[in-house]
Amino acid sequence: MLLCGAAKREINPDLPAKLVGYGPHHWGRAIHDDLEVNCLYLKDESGTEMALLSFDSETTDAEFVEDVQAACSERTGLAPRSVLTTTTHCHSTPLVRRRRAFGTTTGVNEPYRQRVIERSAEAAEEAASNAEPVTVAYNYCRVRENFNRRMFFPDGTYFYQPKRKKLLPVCDEPVDDELGVVFFRRADESAGYVATIANYTAHALAVGDTANAVTADFPGVLRREIEENIGGVALFVNGACGDNHPLGAEAGFGRAERMGQALAEKALYHRWDAVDIESPALALDYREVLLPVMTAGDFERLPGRGPESEYRPVRDELRVGDDVRTYFSLWAAGPLLFVGVPGEMTAELGLRIKWESPFPKTYIMYMATDHVGYIPHRSAYEWGGYEVLTSPFGPGAGAKLCDEILAAAGELRAGIEARGGSASLPGSRRASP
C-alpha cells in the first residue's frame, strides 16, 4: 500500500513587494489571499519515495530548485533529485529566480527567496513525518476555461491575446482543456483525504494587473474549495500553458474566483466515479538535456519581427557549445505519469507528450526544473509571434525535448514492470466483453 503525507506553508512576502508578471512598475501593496508552497510525500511498498512541491510563483530556475532540493534533503533524508518541484505560474507573486536566458535578472528579493526555501523544507519534513496508508484514485474531464492566445489568420496576420479582447469569441487555436485529478484517500475510507492533485492548463492571471495585490489567482481558489469540502492538502499543477490563457484573463478577483470554483466543482464532482489504482508503484527520473540555441540566422528568418525586435544571445553560463543546458523530471504512480518541463512549453507540445506517452495518462508540470523561456512548437517558427521572438531556442528544440522525455518515459515504464509493478489502467487488464 502507498504511504502519503502532505503539508503546506504560507509564503507571503513583506509589503510592498515587486510582482514579477506585469512589467517593472507593478507592486503588491496588499495580500488579497495567501501564497503557498504545497508538498506531497509518497512512498511505495518497494521503499521508493519522493516529494513534490508546488509553488505559488511565476517562475523558478535551476539554482532555486537545487537549493530547495538540498534544504528538503537535509530535513527529510530524501535524495535531492527525489524532491521534485513545479510552479503555478501565478504572475502576482515576487521573483525567486536569480537568472534568465538573456541579460541579467533584477528585482530578486533575497530574504524572500530564502524564506520560501526554508518553508519548503518545513513542509517537506512535515509531509514525510505524517505519511500514512492511502488509496489512490484518479479521474479526468474537459473544462473549457482556457483559450490559446496565439491567433493567426490564413495570410499569416498575427494577433496576440488577450490584449485584443474583442477577438476572443473567434479564438480557436489549440488548447489543452483536460482537468486531471488524483485523490489520495486515507485507507480508512471514513477518515477523508490526505491530498489531492489538480492539473489544468492556463496561465494563472485571471486577476492580472487589475489589482496591486499579492494573490494566488485561480489556483488558490481551486485549492481552497477542494480543501474546504474534502479536507487534506490540495496541490495545483499547471500544464503546458505557454500559449494557453484563462478565458477571463486579466479580469479581476471575481473572475479568478469563478474560474477556481468551476475547476474545483468538476474535480469534486468526478471523485465519485474516480478510478482506483491499486498499490501503484512509484518511479522517478531527473535528466539533463541539451537543446539547440536560437542562432542569429534563426532569428533573422522569423516572420513578424518589428523594429524593436533584436537578436539576443543566450548567456554563456547556460550554454554548451550551440546548445542550452537544462533539465526535465518524471514521476509515475502506476499508470499515471507527471512530466516536469523546464520552461514555458506551449500546449501543442504538451499535447504531443500526452498522446505519445507510453503511460495511459500523462500530465505536464509547468516550470518544474528551470526557467529557460518559451519552448514553442515547430510550426510557430513559421508563423512568428511573441513566443518565438522571445525564445532562446532554435526551431528543433521542442521536438528534441519531447523525444527525450518520451524515451525516458519508456524506460521508466519498463523499470516499473521489471520489478513486478503495473503501468496499465485496471480496465485494460480485463477480458473484453
C-alpha positions in Angstrom: 0.0 0.0 0.0 1.2 3.5 -0.8 2.1 5.9 2.1 1.2 9.5 1.6 1.8 12.7 3.6 1.0 16.3 2.8 1.7 19.7 4.2 1.7 23.4 3.2 3.2 26.7 4.3 2.3 30.3 3.6 4.9 32.1 1.6 3.6 35.7 1.5 6.2 38.5 1.0 6.7 41.5 3.1 5.0 44.6 1.7 5.3 46.4 -0.6 6.6 43.7 -2.9 7.6 43.8 -6.5 5.4 41.5 -8.5 7.1 39.7 -11.4 4.4 39.2 -14.0 3.5 42.7 -15.3 6.5 44.8 -16.1 8.9 46.8 -14.0 6.4 49.0 -12.2 3.8 46.6 -10.8 3.9 46.3 -7.0 1.9 44.4 -4.5 0.7 46.6 -1.7 -1.7 44.2 0.0 -2.2 40.5 0.5 -5.5 39.5 -1.1 -5.1 35.8 -0.4 -2.2 33.7 0.8 0.6 32.4 -1.4 1.5 28.8 -0.6 4.0 26.1 -1.1 2.2 22.7 -1.0 4.0 19.4 -0.5 3.1 15.8 -1.3 5.2 13.0 0.1 4.8 9.4 -1.3 6.5 6.1 -0.5 5.6 2.8 -2.1 6.0 -0.8 -1.0 9.4 -1.1 -2.5 10.7 1.8 -0.5 10.8 4.2 -3.4 10.0 7.7 -2.0 9.6 11.2 -3.3 8.3 14.7 -2.5 6.5 17.1 -4.9 6.4 20.8 -4.1 4.1 23.2 -5.9 4.9 26.9 -5.5 2.7 29.9 -6.0 5.4 31.5 -8.1 5.6 32.9 -11.7 9.0 31.2 -12.3 11.9 29.4 -10.6 15.3 28.5 -12.1 17.6 25.5 -11.8 19.6 27.2 -9.0 16.5 27.8 -6.9 15.3 24.2 -7.5 18.7 22.8 -6.4 18.6 25.0 -3.3 15.1 23.7 -2.4 16.2 20.1 -3.1 19.2 20.5 -0.8 17.2 22.0 2.0 14.5 19.4 1.8 17.0 16.6 1.6 18.7 17.8 4.7 15.4 17.8 6.6 13.9 14.6 5.3 16.8 12.3 4.2 15.4 12.1 0.7 17.9 12.1 -2.2 18.0 15.7 -3.6 16.7 14.6 -7.0 13.8 12.8 -5.3 12.5 16.2 -4.4 10.5 17.5 -7.4 9.1 20.9 -7.9 6.7 22.8 -10.1 5.1 26.3 -10.1 1.5 27.5 -10.6 2.9 30.3 -12.8 1.0 32.9 -10.9 2.0 36.3 -12.1 1.0 38.2 -8.9 4.0 36.9 -7.0 7.5 38.0 -6.2 10.6 36.9 -8.1 12.6 34.0 -6.6 14.9 33.1 -9.6 18.3 34.8 -10.0 19.0 34.1 -13.6 17.4 34.3 -17.0 18.3 33.2 -20.5 19.3 36.7 -21.7 21.0 39.6 -19.9 20.7 40.0 -16.1 17.9 39.4 -13.6 16.9 42.3 -11.4 14.5 42.6 -8.6 15.2 39.3 -6.8 14.2 39.7 -3.1 16.9 37.5 -1.4 15.3 37.4 2.1 12.0 36.3 0.4 13.8 33.7 -1.7 15.4 32.2 1.4 12.1 32.3 3.3 10.5 30.2 0.5 13.3 27.7 0.6 13.1 27.3 4.4 9.3 26.9 4.4 9.6 24.4 1.6 11.9 22.3 3.8 9.5 22.7 6.7 6.6 21.5 4.6 8.6 18.5 3.2 9.6 17.5 6.7 6.0 17.6 8.0 4.6 15.8 4.9 7.2 13.0 5.3 6.6 12.7 9.1 2.8 12.4 8.8 2.7 9.8 6.0 0.0 7.2 6.3 -1.5 4.4 4.2 -3.8 5.7 1.4 -5.8 4.5 -1.5 -5.3 6.3 -4.9 -7.9 7.1 -7.5 -7.8 9.4 -10.5 -10.2 10.9 -13.0 -10.4 13.5 -15.8 -12.8 15.6 -17.6 -12.9 18.6 -20.0 -13.5 22.1 -18.8 -13.3 25.0 -21.2 -11.9 27.7 -19.0 -8.9 28.5 -21.3 -8.0 29.7 -24.8 -5.0 29.9 -27.0 -3.5 33.4 -27.1 -1.8 32.8 -30.5 -4.3 33.9 -33.1 -3.4 33.7 -36.8 -5.4 34.4 -39.9 -4.8 32.4 -43.2 -2.5 35.1 -44.6 -0.2 34.9 -41.5 -1.5 38.0 -39.8 -0.8 37.7 -36.1 -2.8 38.9 -33.1 -1.5 38.5 -29.5 -4.2 37.8 -27.0 -5.6 38.7 -24.5 -4.9 42.4 -25.4 -7.3 42.5 -28.3 -10.3 41.2 -26.3 -12.9 41.8 -29.0 -11.4 38.9 -30.9 -11.8 36.4 -28.0 -15.1 34.9 -29.4 -13.2 33.7 -32.5 -10.1 32.4 -30.8 -9.9 28.7 -31.8 -6.3 27.7 -31.8 -5.3 24.5 -29.9 -6.0 24.3 -26.2 -5.5 21.5 -23.6 -8.8 21.7 -21.7 -8.3 18.5 -19.7 -8.7 18.7 -15.9 -6.9 15.8 -14.3 -7.4 14.9 -10.7 -5.6 12.4 -8.4 -7.1 11.7 -5.0 -5.1 10.3 -2.1 -7.6 9.0 0.5 -6.9 7.6 3.9 -7.0 3.8 4.0 -9.9 4.1 6.5 -12.4 5.5 4.0 -14.4 7.2 6.7 -11.4 9.4 7.5 -11.2 11.6 4.4 -8.4 12.7 2.1 -4.8 13.3 2.7 -4.1 15.1 -0.5 -5.5 16.0 -4.0 -3.6 16.9 -7.1 -5.4 19.0 -9.8 -3.8 19.5 -13.2 -5.1 22.2 -15.6 -3.5 24.2 -18.4 -3.8 28.0 -18.1 -1.6 31.0 -17.2 -2.6 32.0 -13.6 -3.5 35.5 -14.5 -7.3 35.7 -14.2 -6.7 38.6 -11.8 -3.9 40.1 -13.9 -2.7 43.6 -13.4 -6.1 44.8 -12.4 -5.0 44.9 -8.8 -1.9 45.9 -6.9 -2.2 42.9 -4.6 -0.5 39.6 -3.9 -2.7 36.7 -4.9 -2.5 33.0 -5.8 -5.1 33.7 -8.5 -7.5 30.9 -9.6 -5.2 28.1 -8.3 -5.6 29.4 -4.8 -9.4 29.4 -5.2 -9.3 25.8 -6.6 -7.2 24.6 -3.7 -9.4 26.3 -1.1 -12.6 24.8 -2.5 -11.2 21.3 -2.5 -9.7 21.5 1.0 -12.9 23.0 2.5 -15.0 20.3 1.0 -13.0 17.0 1.3 -10.1 18.1 3.5 -6.4 17.4 3.2 -3.9 19.4 1.2 -4.7 20.3 -2.4 -1.8 20.9 -4.9 -2.4 22.7 -8.2 -0.1 21.6 -11.0 -0.2 23.7 -14.2 0.0 22.1 -17.6 1.9 23.2 -20.8 0.3 26.7 -20.7 2.9 28.6 -22.7 0.2 29.8 -25.0 -3.0 28.9 -23.1 -4.7 31.7 -21.0 -7.8 31.8 -18.8 -10.9 32.8 -20.7 -11.2 35.7 -18.4 -7.6 36.8 -18.4 -6.8 40.0 -16.5 -10.4 40.4 -15.4 -10.1 40.7 -11.6 -10.7 38.8 -8.4 -14.3 37.9 -9.3 -13.2 36.1 -12.4 -10.4 34.3 -10.6 -13.0 33.2 -8.0 -15.4 31.9 -10.6 -12.7 30.0 -12.6 -11.2 28.4 -9.5 -14.7 27.4 -8.3 -15.6 26.0 -11.8 -12.5 23.8 -11.8 -12.9 22.7 -8.2 -16.6 21.8 -8.8 -15.6 19.4 -11.6 -12.8 17.9 -9.5 -15.1 17.3 -6.6 -17.9 16.0 -8.8 -15.7 13.5 -10.5 -14.3 12.0 -7.3 -17.5 9.8 -7.3 -16.6 8.0 -10.5 -12.8 8.1 -10.0 -10.8 5.0 -11.0 -9.0 3.2 -8.2 -5.3 2.5 -8.8 -4.3 -0.5 -6.6 -0.9 -0.3 -4.9 0.7 2.0 -7.5 4.4 1.6 -7.9 6.4 4.8 -7.8 9.2 5.6 -10.3 11.0 8.9 -10.9 13.8 10.3 -13.0 15.6 13.6 -13.4 17.7 14.3 -16.5 19.9 16.9 -18.1 19.0 17.8 -21.7 20.8 19.9 -24.3 18.5 21.9 -26.6 19.6 23.8 -29.7 20.0 27.6 -29.2 18.4 30.2 -31.3 21.1 31.5 -33.7 21.2 34.9 -35.3 20.3 33.2 -38.5 17.3 31.5 -37.0 16.1 34.8 -35.6 16.5 36.7 -38.9 14.2 34.1 -40.6 11.4 34.6 -38.1 8.3 36.4 -39.6 6.7 39.4 -38.0 9.8 41.0 -36.5 9.2 44.6 -35.7 11.8 47.4 -35.4 12.0 46.7 -31.6 12.9 43.0 -32.2 16.6 42.2 -32.0 18.5 39.1 -31.6 19.8 38.4 -28.0 22.4 35.7 -27.5 21.9 33.3 -24.6 24.1 33.8 -21.6 27.4 31.9 -21.8 27.0 30.1 -18.5 23.8 28.4 -19.8 25.4 27.2 -23.0 27.2 24.1 -24.0 28.5 24.9 -27.5 25.4 25.5 -29.6 23.0 24.2 -27.0 21.3 25.3 -23.8 21.7 23.0 -20.8 18.5 22.4 -18.8 16.6 19.6 -17.2 13.4 17.7 -17.1 11.8 15.5 -14.4 9.5 12.5 -14.4 7.5 10.7 -11.7 5.0 7.9 -12.1 2.4 6.3 -9.8 1.4 3.1 -11.7 -0.3 4.2 -14.9 -0.1 8.0 -14.1 2.9 9.9 -15.3 3.8 13.5 -14.5 6.4 15.3 -16.7 8.3 18.3 -15.3 9.3 20.7 -18.1 12.0 23.4 -17.8 10.2 26.4 -19.2 7.1 27.8 -20.9 6.2 24.9 -23.1 3.3 25.5 -25.5 0.2 23.5 -25.3 0.8 21.8 -28.7 4.0 20.2 -27.4 2.3 19.3 -24.1 -0.5 17.5 -26.1 2.1 15.7 -28.1 3.7 14.3 -25.0 0.3 13.4 -23.5 -0.8 11.5 -26.6 2.6 9.8 -27.4 3.4 8.9 -23.8 3.9 5.2 -23.0 1.7 5.7 -19.9 -2.1 5.7 -20.3 -2.5 9.1 -18.6 0.2 11.8 -18.6 0.2 15.3 -17.3 2.7 18.2 -17.7 4.2 20.1 -14.7 5.0 23.6 -15.8 8.2 25.4 -14.9 9.2 22.4 -12.9 13.0 22.2 -13.2 14.3 25.5 -14.6 13.4 28.8 -16.2 14.6 28.8 -19.8 11.9 30.9 -21.5 9.4 29.8 -24.1 9.6 26.3 -25.7 7.5 26.7 -28.9 6.2 24.0 -31.2 8.0 23.8 -34.6 5.4 25.4 -36.8 5.3 28.5 -34.5 8.7 29.5 -36.1 7.0 29.7 -39.5 4.1 31.8 -38.2 6.0 34.0 -35.8 4.6 35.7 -32.7 5.7 36.6 -29.2 6.7 33.1 -28.0 9.3 32.5 -30.8 10.6 36.1 -30.8 11.4 35.8 -27.1 12.6 32.2 -27.0 16.2 31.2 -26.5 15.7 28.1 -28.5 16.0 27.2 -32.2 13.2 25.5 -34.2 14.2 22.0 -33.3 14.3 22.4 -29.6 10.7 21.5 -28.7 10.8 18.3 -30.8 14.1 17.2 -29.2 12.8 17.8 -25.7 9.7 15.8 -26.4 11.7 13.0 -28.0 14.0 12.8 -24.9 11.1 12.9 -22.5 9.2 10.2 -24.3 12.3 8.0 -24.4 12.9 8.5 -20.7 9.2 7.7 -20.0 9.5 4.5 -21.9 12.5 3.5 -19.7 10.5 4.5 -16.6 7.6 2.2 -17.5 9.9 -0.6 -18.3 11.5 -0.2 -14.9 8.1 -0.4 -13.2 7.2 -3.5 -15.0 10.6 -5.2 -14.5 10.0 -5.1 -10.7 6.6 -6.5 -11.0 4.5 -3.3 -10.9 1.8 -2.3 -13.4 1.6 0.8 -15.5 -1.8 -0.2 -17.0 -5.2 1.0 -16.1 -7.4 -1.5 -14.3 -9.9 -1.9 -17.1 -7.3 -2.7 -19.7 -6.3 -5.8 -17.8 -9.8 -7.3 -18.0 -11.0 -9.5 -20.8 -13.1 -7.7 -23.5 -16.8 -8.2 -23.2 
